């Protein structure tokens, strides 16, 4: 995964996800709202294709919105220690 910018690059995110992970389940369960932003806490269960290791954890998807209501920024927060272990 890497930083991206623009619609076309954002669409590439889904190709990378498909190539790198098998998504066993993805269940948003908590939603937070702020001025021009929002977040979802998501229960994820994925398998890393390169190692076969499975990771089950909560991640946070954070969105910022422009005045037109369209997403201007997205960030994903996760337990990096679990991610490093799953990839090694």
N, CA, C and O atoms as a Tinker XYZ file with bonds, in Angstrom:
   352  protein
     1  N      0.847000   -1.167000    0.000000    73     2
     2  CA     0.000000    0.000000    0.000000    64     1     3
     3  C      0.894000    1.233000    0.000000    63     2     4     5
     4  O      1.995000    1.225000    0.551000    81     3
     5  N      0.396000    2.293000   -0.631000    73     3     6
     6  CA     1.181000    3.511000   -0.771000    64     5     7
     7  C      0.261000    4.711000   -0.878000    63     6     8     9
     8  O     -0.928000    4.560000   -1.157000    81     7
     9  N      0.798000    5.903000   -0.659000    73     7    10
    10  CA    -0.034000    7.113000   -0.838000    64     9    11
    11  C     -0.506000    7.225000   -2.277000    63    10    12    13
    12  O      0.206000    6.830000   -3.200000    81    11
    13  N     -1.688000    7.755000   -2.470000    73    11    14
    14  CA    -2.279000    7.929000   -3.796000    64    13    15
    15  C     -2.918000    9.299000   -3.887000    63    14    16    17
    16  O     -3.232000    9.926000   -2.875000    81    15
    17  N     -3.105000    9.751000   -5.109000    73    15    18
    18  CA    -3.761000   11.035000   -5.321000    64    17    19
    19  C     -4.567000   10.966000   -6.609000    63    18    20    21
    20  O     -4.062000   10.509000   -7.634000    81    19
    21  N     -5.809000   11.414000   -6.564000    73    19    22
    22  CA    -6.661000   11.462000   -7.744000    64    21    23
    23  C     -7.573000   10.261000   -7.866000    63    22    24    25
    24  O     -7.356000    9.221000   -7.245000    81    23
    25  N     -8.611000   10.432000   -8.692000    73    23    26
    26  CA    -9.617000    9.375000   -8.868000    64    25    27
    27  C     -9.026000    8.085000   -9.418000    63    26    28    29
    28  O     -9.289000    7.001000   -8.897000    81    27
    29  N     -8.224000    8.207000  -10.473000    73    27    30
    30  CA    -7.668000    7.014000  -11.101000    64    29    31
    31  C     -6.767000    6.253000  -10.137000    63    30    32    33
    32  O     -6.806000    5.025000  -10.071000    81    31
    33  N     -5.960000    6.995000   -9.393000    73    31    34
    34  CA    -5.053000    6.355000   -8.435000    64    33    35
    35  C     -5.844000    5.698000   -7.302000    63    34    36    37
    36  O     -5.485000    4.618000   -6.833000    81    35
    37  N     -6.914000    6.352000   -6.870000    73    35    38
    38  CA    -7.740000    5.775000   -5.808000    64    37    39
    39  C     -8.366000    4.468000   -6.269000    63    38    40    41
    40  O     -8.476000    3.522000   -5.490000    81    39
    41  N     -8.776000    4.412000   -7.531000    73    39    42
    42  CA    -9.355000    3.175000   -8.060000    64    41    43
    43  C     -8.326000    2.048000   -8.029000    63    42    44    45
    44  O     -8.690000    0.886000   -7.848000    81    43
    45  N     -7.045000    2.376000   -8.202000    73    43    46
    46  CA    -5.989000    1.367000   -8.152000    64    45    47
    47  C     -5.859000    0.713000   -6.793000    63    46    48    49
    48  O     -5.338000   -0.397000   -6.684000    81    47
    49  N     -6.325000    1.388000   -5.755000    73    47    50
    50  CA    -6.291000    0.825000   -4.408000    64    49    51
    51  C     -6.997000   -0.522000   -4.374000    63    50    52    53
    52  O     -6.512000   -1.461000   -3.743000    81    51
    53  N     -8.137000   -0.624000   -5.045000    73    51    54
    54  CA    -8.907000   -1.858000   -4.999000    64    53    55
    55  C     -8.201000   -2.992000   -5.735000    63    54    56    57
    56  O     -8.330000   -4.155000   -5.351000    81    55
    57  N     -7.459000   -2.665000   -6.782000    73    55    58
    58  CA    -6.650000   -3.678000   -7.458000    64    57    59
    59  C     -5.552000   -4.203000   -6.559000    63    58    60    61
    60  O     -5.285000   -5.405000   -6.530000    81    59
    61  N     -4.903000   -3.292000   -5.812000    73    59    62
    62  CA    -3.858000   -3.708000   -4.873000    64    61    63
    63  C     -4.434000   -4.577000   -3.765000    63    62    64    65
    64  O     -3.827000   -5.573000   -3.373000    81    63
    65  N     -5.595000   -4.205000   -3.264000    73    63    66
    66  CA    -6.231000   -4.993000   -2.201000    64    65    67
    67  C     -6.508000   -6.403000   -2.707000    63    66    68    69
    68  O     -6.231000   -7.381000   -2.014000    81    67
    69  N     -7.050000   -6.504000   -3.906000    73    67    70
    70  CA    -7.360000   -7.814000   -4.464000    64    69    71
    71  C     -6.100000   -8.648000   -4.668000    63    70    72    73
    72  O     -6.123000   -9.859000   -4.451000    81    71
    73  N     -5.004000   -8.019000   -5.082000    73    71    74
    74  CA    -3.756000   -8.741000   -5.322000    64    73    75
    75  C     -3.071000   -9.156000   -4.027000    63    74    76    77
    76  O     -2.449000  -10.216000   -3.973000    81    75
    77  N     -3.175000   -8.338000   -2.984000    73    75    78
    78  CA    -2.413000   -8.553000   -1.758000    64    77    79
    79  C     -3.158000   -9.302000   -0.660000    63    78    80    81
    80  O     -2.529000   -9.975000    0.156000    81    79
    81  N     -4.484000   -9.199000   -0.625000    73    79    82
    82  CA    -5.262000   -9.742000    0.484000    64    81    83
    83  C     -6.466000  -10.519000   -0.008000    63    82    84    85
    84  O     -7.015000  -10.247000   -1.075000    81    83
    85  N     -6.859000  -11.488000    0.792000    73    83    86
    86  CA    -8.183000  -12.084000    0.641000    64    85    87
    87  C     -9.012000  -11.529000    1.782000    63    86    88    89
    88  O     -8.670000  -11.728000    2.947000    81    87
    89  N    -10.077000  -10.847000    1.472000    73    87    90
    90  CA   -10.934000  -10.263000    2.502000    64    89    91
    91  C    -11.954000  -11.316000    2.910000    63    90    92    93
    92  O    -12.850000  -11.661000    2.139000    81    91
    93  N    -11.811000  -11.823000    4.130000    73    91    94
    94  CA   -12.735000  -12.824000    4.656000    64    93    95
    95  C    -14.005000  -12.171000    5.177000    63    94    96    97
    96  O    -15.102000  -12.699000    4.997000    81    95
    97  N    -13.853000  -11.018000    5.825000    73    95    98
    98  CA   -15.012000  -10.235000    6.255000    64    97    99
    99  C    -14.570000   -8.801000    6.502000    63    98   100   101
   100  O    -13.414000   -8.533000    6.828000    81    99
   101  N    -15.514000   -7.892000    6.339000    73    99   102
   102  CA   -15.274000   -6.457000    6.512000    64   101   103
   103  C    -16.579000   -5.877000    7.040000    63   102   104   105
   104  O    -17.538000   -5.718000    6.285000    81   103
   105  N    -16.622000   -5.558000    8.338000    73   103   106
   106  CA   -17.879000   -5.143000    8.969000    64   105   107
   107  C    -17.716000   -3.849000    9.748000    63   106   108   109
   108  O    -17.191000   -3.863000   10.861000    81   107
   109  N    -18.165000   -2.711000    9.173000    73   107   110
   110  CA   -18.133000   -1.463000    9.931000    64   109   111
   111  C    -19.130000   -1.547000   11.089000    63   110   112   113
   112  O    -20.245000   -2.041000   10.923000    81   111
   113  N    -18.715000   -1.057000   12.266000    73   111   114
   114  CA   -19.619000   -1.176000   13.411000    64   113   115
   115  C    -19.756000    0.099000   14.236000    63   114   116   117
   116  O    -20.702000    0.215000   15.015000    81   115
   117  N    -18.862000    1.038000   14.093000    73   115   118
   118  CA   -18.950000    2.284000   14.851000    64   117   119
   119  C    -18.654000    3.431000   13.899000    63   118   120   121
   120  O    -17.703000    3.374000   13.120000    81   119
   121  N    -19.475000    4.474000   13.966000    73   119   122
   122  CA   -19.329000    5.599000   13.056000    64   121   123
   123  C    -19.179000    6.890000   13.849000    63   122   124   125
   124  O    -19.898000    7.115000   14.823000    81   123
   125  N    -18.252000    7.727000   13.434000    73   123   126
   126  CA   -17.984000    8.995000   14.091000    64   125   127
   127  C    -18.112000   10.102000   13.063000    63   126   128   129
   128  O    -17.750000    9.926000   11.899000    81   127
   129  N    -18.634000   11.256000   13.500000    73   127   130
   130  CA   -18.848000   12.370000   12.575000    64   129   131
   131  C    -18.284000   13.644000   13.169000    63   130   132   133
   132  O    -18.401000   13.889000   14.370000    81   131
   133  N    -17.670000   14.457000   12.318000    73   131   134
   134  CA   -17.145000   15.747000   12.735000    64   133   135
   135  C    -17.384000   16.766000   11.653000    63   134   136   137
   136  O    -18.063000   16.484000   10.666000    81   135
   137  N    -16.832000   17.952000   11.829000    73   135   138
   138  CA   -16.984000   19.029000   10.866000    64   137   139
   139  C    -16.160000   18.718000    9.616000    63   138   140   141
   140  O    -14.937000   18.861000    9.624000    81   139
   141  N    -16.822000   18.297000    8.555000    73   139   142
   142  CA   -16.138000   18.004000    7.311000    64   141   143
   143  C    -15.376000   16.695000    7.303000    63   142   144   145
   144  O    -14.543000   16.463000    6.427000    81   143
   145  N    -15.655000   15.832000    8.280000    73   143   146
   146  CA   -14.941000   14.562000    8.336000    64   145   147
   147  C    -15.815000   13.497000    8.980000    63   146   148   149
   148  O    -16.834000   13.796000    9.602000    81   147
   149  N    -15.400000   12.267000    8.818000    73   147   150
   150  CA   -16.095000   11.152000    9.442000    64   149   151
   151  C    -15.168000    9.959000    9.510000    63   150   152   153
   152  O    -14.166000    9.894000    8.797000    81   151
   153  N    -15.505000    9.024000   10.366000    73   151   154
   154  CA   -14.686000    7.831000   10.517000    64   153   155
   155  C    -15.583000    6.630000   10.778000    63   154   156   157
   156  O    -16.682000    6.750000   11.319000    81   155
   157  N    -15.080000    5.479000   10.379000    73   155   158
   158  CA   -15.763000    4.223000   10.662000    64   157   159
   159  C    -14.748000    3.268000   11.278000    63   158   160   161
   160  O    -13.638000    3.112000   10.771000    81   159
   161  N    -15.139000    2.639000   12.366000    73   159   162
   162  CA   -14.337000    1.567000   12.940000    64   161   163
   163  C    -14.839000    0.282000   12.277000    63   162   164   165
   164  O    -16.033000   -0.013000   12.291000    81   163
   165  N    -13.911000   -0.467000   11.703000    73   163   166
   166  CA   -14.275000   -1.608000   10.875000    64   165   167
   167  C    -13.593000   -2.870000   11.402000    63   166   168   169
   168  O    -12.374000   -2.906000   11.571000    81   167
   169  N    -14.385000   -3.887000   11.654000    73   167   170
   170  CA   -13.861000   -5.201000   12.022000    64   169   171
   171  C    -13.449000   -5.888000   10.722000    63   170   172   173
   172  O    -14.292000   -6.166000    9.868000    81   171
   173  N    -12.151000   -6.161000   10.572000    73   171   174
   174  CA   -11.652000   -6.798000    9.350000    64   173   175
   175  C    -11.040000   -8.158000    9.680000    63   174   176   177
   176  O    -10.429000   -8.356000   10.730000    81   175
   177  N    -11.224000   -9.063000    8.765000    73   175   178
   178  CA   -10.613000  -10.384000    8.841000    64   177   179
   179  C    -10.063000  -10.647000    7.445000    63   178   180   181
   180  O    -10.823000  -10.869000    6.503000    81   179
   181  N     -8.731000  -10.621000    7.315000    73   179   182
   182  CA    -8.098000  -10.775000    6.005000    64   181   183
   183  C     -7.021000  -11.848000    6.068000    63   182   184   185
   184  O     -6.486000  -12.158000    7.132000    81   183
   185  N     -6.720000  -12.402000    4.911000    73   183   186
   186  CA    -5.598000  -13.309000    4.762000    64   185   187
   187  C     -4.591000  -12.650000    3.835000    63   186   188   189
   188  O     -4.951000  -12.176000    2.757000    81   187
   189  N     -3.334000  -12.618000    4.250000    73   187   190
   190  CA    -2.266000  -12.042000    3.433000    64   189   191
   191  C     -1.884000  -13.091000    2.395000    63   190   192   193
   192  O     -1.444000  -14.185000    2.749000    81   191
   193  N     -2.051000  -12.764000    1.113000    73   191   194
   194  CA    -1.799000  -13.745000    0.052000    64   193   195
   195  C     -0.356000  -14.243000    0.038000    63   194   196   197
   196  O     -0.120000  -15.427000   -0.199000    81   195
   197  N      0.607000  -13.367000    0.285000    73   195   198
   198  CA     2.019000  -13.761000    0.176000    64   197   199
   199  C      2.477000  -14.689000    1.297000    63   198   200   201
   200  O      3.428000  -15.448000    1.113000    81   199
   201  N      1.815000  -14.643000    2.457000    73   199   202
   202  CA     2.249000  -15.463000    3.590000    64   201   203
   203  C      1.204000  -16.487000    4.027000    63   202   204   205
   204  O      1.533000  -17.456000    4.711000    81   203
   205  N     -0.048000  -16.277000    3.637000    73   203   206
   206  CA    -1.128000  -17.145000    4.084000    64   205   207
   207  C     -1.574000  -16.873000    5.504000    63   206   208   209
   208  O     -2.449000  -17.567000    6.023000    81   207
   209  N     -0.977000  -15.859000    6.149000    73   207   210
   210  CA    -1.341000  -15.537000    7.536000    64   209   211
   211  C     -2.650000  -14.752000    7.556000    63   210   212   213
   212  O     -2.932000  -13.945000    6.671000    81   211
   213  N     -3.429000  -15.015000    8.585000    73   211   214
   214  CA    -4.736000  -14.376000    8.743000    64   213   215
   215  C     -4.646000  -13.327000    9.843000    63   214   216   217
   216  O     -4.011000  -13.546000   10.874000    81   215
   217  N     -5.289000  -12.185000    9.612000    73   215   218
   218  CA    -5.324000  -11.094000   10.588000    64   217   219
   219  C     -6.778000  -10.731000   10.837000    63   218   220   221
   220  O     -7.542000  -10.507000    9.899000    81   219
   221  N     -7.156000  -10.674000   12.115000    73   219   222
   222  CA    -8.496000  -10.245000   12.508000    64   221   223
   223  C     -8.319000   -9.111000   13.506000    63   222   224   225
   224  O     -7.740000   -9.305000   14.575000    81   223
   225  N     -8.819000   -7.922000   13.158000    73   223   226
   226  CA    -8.600000   -6.757000   14.014000    64   225   227
   227  C     -9.577000   -5.653000   13.625000    63   226   228   229
   228  O    -10.260000   -5.750000   12.605000    81   227
   229  N     -9.638000   -4.615000   14.436000    73   227   230
   230  CA   -10.356000   -3.393000   14.085000    64   229   231
   231  C     -9.392000   -2.429000   13.417000    63   230   232   233
   232  O     -8.244000   -2.295000   13.842000    81   231
   233  N     -9.860000   -1.757000   12.368000    73   231   234
   234  CA    -9.125000   -0.676000   11.726000    64   233   235
   235  C    -10.045000    0.542000   11.709000    63   234   236   237
   236  O    -11.255000    0.415000   11.897000    81   235
   237  N     -9.472000    1.714000   11.485000    73   235   238
   238  CA   -10.275000    2.939000   11.393000    64   237   239
   239  C    -10.091000    3.523000   10.006000    63   238   240   241
   240  O     -8.966000    3.757000    9.565000    81   239
   241  N    -11.208000    3.758000    9.315000    73   239   242
   242  CA   -11.202000    4.447000    8.027000    64   241   243
   243  C    -11.638000    5.891000    8.290000    63   242   244   245
   244  O    -12.741000    6.136000    8.779000    81   243
   245  N    -10.766000    6.837000    7.963000    73   243   246
   246  CA   -11.018000    8.258000    8.221000    64   245   247
   247  C    -11.183000    8.990000    6.896000    63   246   248   249
   248  O    -10.330000    8.888000    6.014000    81   247
   249  N    -12.276000    9.725000    6.759000    73   247   250
   250  CA   -12.589000   10.449000    5.534000    64   249   251
   251  C    -12.693000   11.943000    5.804000    63   250   252   253
   252  O    -13.208000   12.355000    6.844000    81   251
   253  N    -12.202000   12.759000    4.866000    73   251   254
   254  CA   -12.450000   14.192000    4.875000    64   253   255
   255  C    -13.278000   14.516000    3.645000    63   254   256   257
   256  O    -13.100000   13.905000    2.591000    81   255
   257  N    -14.186000   15.480000    3.777000    73   255   258
   258  CA   -15.117000   15.821000    2.715000    64   257   259
   259  C    -14.991000   17.292000    2.339000    63   258   260   261
   260  O    -14.767000   18.153000    3.190000    81   259
   261  N    -15.142000   17.558000    1.040000    73   259   262
   262  CA   -15.156000   18.930000    0.556000    64   261   263
   263  C    -16.526000   19.538000    0.729000    63   262   264   265
   264  O    -17.453000   18.853000    1.160000    81   263
   265  N    -16.681000   20.825000    0.399000    73   263   266
   266  CA   -17.974000   21.501000    0.545000    64   265   267
   267  C    -19.079000   20.858000   -0.300000    63   266   268   269
   268  O    -20.262000   21.006000    0.008000    81   267
   269  N    -18.695000   20.147000   -1.363000    73   267   270
   270  CA   -19.664000   19.477000   -2.223000    64   269   271
   271  C    -20.064000   18.103000   -1.686000    63   270   272   273
   272  O    -20.880000   17.414000   -2.298000    81   271
   273  N    -19.495000   17.697000   -0.542000    73   271   274
   274  CA   -19.809000   16.406000    0.064000    64   273   275
   275  C    -18.996000   15.246000   -0.476000    63   274   276   277
   276  O    -19.165000   14.112000   -0.028000    81   275
   277  N    -18.110000   15.513000   -1.438000    73   275   278
   278  CA   -17.279000   14.446000   -1.994000    64   277   279
   279  C    -16.039000   14.228000   -1.132000    63   278   280   281
   280  O    -15.524000   15.158000   -0.510000    81   279
   281  N    -15.574000   12.988000   -1.108000    73   279   282
   282  CA   -14.384000   12.642000   -0.331000    64   281   283
   283  C    -13.163000   13.339000   -0.929000    63   282   284   285
   284  O    -12.906000   13.244000   -2.129000    81   283
   285  N    -12.418000   14.037000   -0.080000    73   283   286
   286  CA   -11.173000   14.693000   -0.513000    64   285   287
   287  C     -9.943000   13.988000    0.041000    63   286   288   289
   288  O     -8.838000   14.172000   -0.470000    81   287
   289  N    -10.130000   13.181000    1.084000    73   287   290
   290  CA    -9.005000   12.495000    1.697000    64   289   291
   291  C     -9.512000   11.245000    2.409000    63   290   292   293
   292  O    -10.588000   11.244000    3.006000    81   291
   293  N     -8.715000   10.184000    2.332000    73   291   294
   294  CA    -9.020000    8.946000    3.039000    64   293   295
   295  C     -7.739000    8.442000    3.672000    63   294   296   297
   296  O     -6.687000    8.426000    3.034000    81   295
   297  N     -7.829000    8.030000    4.925000    73   295   298
   298  CA    -6.694000    7.407000    5.608000    64   297   299
   299  C     -7.177000    6.170000    6.354000    63   298   300   301
   300  O     -8.303000    6.115000    6.848000    81   299
   301  N     -6.303000    5.191000    6.419000    73   299   302
   302  CA    -6.595000    3.938000    7.095000    64   301   303
   303  C     -5.624000    3.787000    8.263000    63   302   304   305
   304  O     -4.411000    3.901000    8.087000    81   303
   305  N     -6.152000    3.536000    9.434000    73   303   306
   306  CA    -5.322000    3.361000   10.626000    64   305   307
   307  C     -5.459000    1.924000   11.107000    63   306   308   309
   308  O     -6.564000    1.397000   11.236000    81   307
   309  N     -4.301000    1.294000   11.373000    73   307   310
   310  CA    -4.303000   -0.102000   11.780000    64   309   311
   311  C     -3.173000   -0.372000   12.744000    63   310   312   313
   312  O     -2.295000    0.467000   12.948000    81   311
   313  N     -3.205000   -1.542000   13.329000    73   311   314
   314  CA    -2.147000   -1.988000   14.231000    64   313   315
   315  C     -0.967000   -2.425000   13.368000    63   314   316   317
   316  O     -0.975000   -3.521000   12.809000    81   315
   317  N      0.042000   -1.571000   13.260000    73   315   318
   318  CA     1.166000   -1.854000   12.363000    64   317   319
   319  C      1.971000   -3.073000   12.806000    63   318   320   321
   320  O      2.538000   -3.767000   11.962000    81   319
   321  N      2.033000   -3.347000   14.097000    73   319   322
   322  CA     2.763000   -4.536000   14.562000    64   321   323
   323  C      2.094000   -5.801000   14.022000    63   322   324   325
   324  O      2.785000   -6.728000   13.599000    81   323
   325  N      0.770000   -5.850000   14.031000    73   323   326
   326  CA     0.061000   -7.008000   13.483000    64   325   327
   327  C      0.274000   -7.103000   11.973000    63   326   328   329
   328  O      0.424000   -8.201000   11.437000    81   327
   329  N      0.289000   -5.970000   11.292000    73   327   330
   330  CA     0.487000   -5.966000    9.840000    64   329   331
   331  C      1.897000   -6.460000    9.476000    63   330   332   333
   332  O      2.062000   -7.253000    8.550000    81   331
   333  N      2.886000   -5.993000   10.200000    73   331   334
   334  CA     4.265000   -6.420000    9.944000    64   333   335
   335  C      4.405000   -7.915000   10.178000    63   334   336   337
   336  O      5.015000   -8.615000    9.369000    81   335
   337  N      3.848000   -8.411000   11.272000    73   335   338
   338  CA     3.921000   -9.847000   11.576000    64   337   339
   339  C      3.231000  -10.662000   10.490000    63   338   340   341
   340  O      3.742000  -11.707000   10.087000    81   339
   341  N      2.088000  -10.205000   10.015000    73   339   342
   342  CA     1.331000  -10.955000    9.017000    64   341   343
   343  C      2.043000  -11.013000    7.680000    63   342   344   345
   344  O      1.864000  -11.963000    6.919000    81   343
   345  N      2.855000   -9.996000    7.387000    73   343   346
   346  CA     3.574000   -9.942000    6.121000    64   345   347
   347  C      4.953000  -10.629000    6.177000    63   346   348   349
   348  O      5.638000  -10.732000    5.160000    81   347
   349  N      5.348000  -11.091000    7.360000    73   347   350
   350  CA     6.677000  -11.701000    7.461000    64   349   351
   351  C      6.597000  -13.195000    7.708000    63   350   352
   352  O      7.628000  -13.858000    7.817000    81   351
